[in-house]
C-alpha cells in the first residue's frame, strides 16, 4: 500500500513539522531566550487574562449553585404538596 496521500495529521495541521514549529514559537513567546523584559510583560498579560477567566468561572458556579438550590426547593415543595393533596382529600 504505497500511498502518497497525506496523513490525517498533515491534512488537519497536526503533522510533526507543524508541531515542531509551534513548540519553538511558543518557547520564544514565553521568553525562552533573549532579553527577559518581554517575557515579564507577557506573563503579566497571561496572569490578568487567567484572573479574568477565573472570575467568570466563579460567577458561573455561583449562579449554577443558586439555580440548583432553587430547583431543589421547588421540587421538594411540589412533592410535599402532592403528598398533602393525596392524604388530606380522603
C-alpha positions, 0 to 999 in steps of 0.5 A: 500500500504505497500511498502518497496521500497525506496523513490525517495529521498533515491534512488537519495541521497536526503533522510533526513539522507543524508541531515542531514549529509551534513548540519553538514559537511558543518557547520564544513567546514565553521568553525562552531566550533573549532579553527577559523584559518581554517575557515579564510583560507577557506573563503579566498579560497571561496572569490578568487574562487567567484572573479574568477567566477565573472570575467568570468561572466563579460567577458561573458556579455561583449562579449554577449553585443558586439555580440548583438550590432553587430547583431543589426547593421547588421540587421538594415543595411540589412533592410535599404538596402532592403528598398533602393533596393525596392524604388530606382529600380522603 
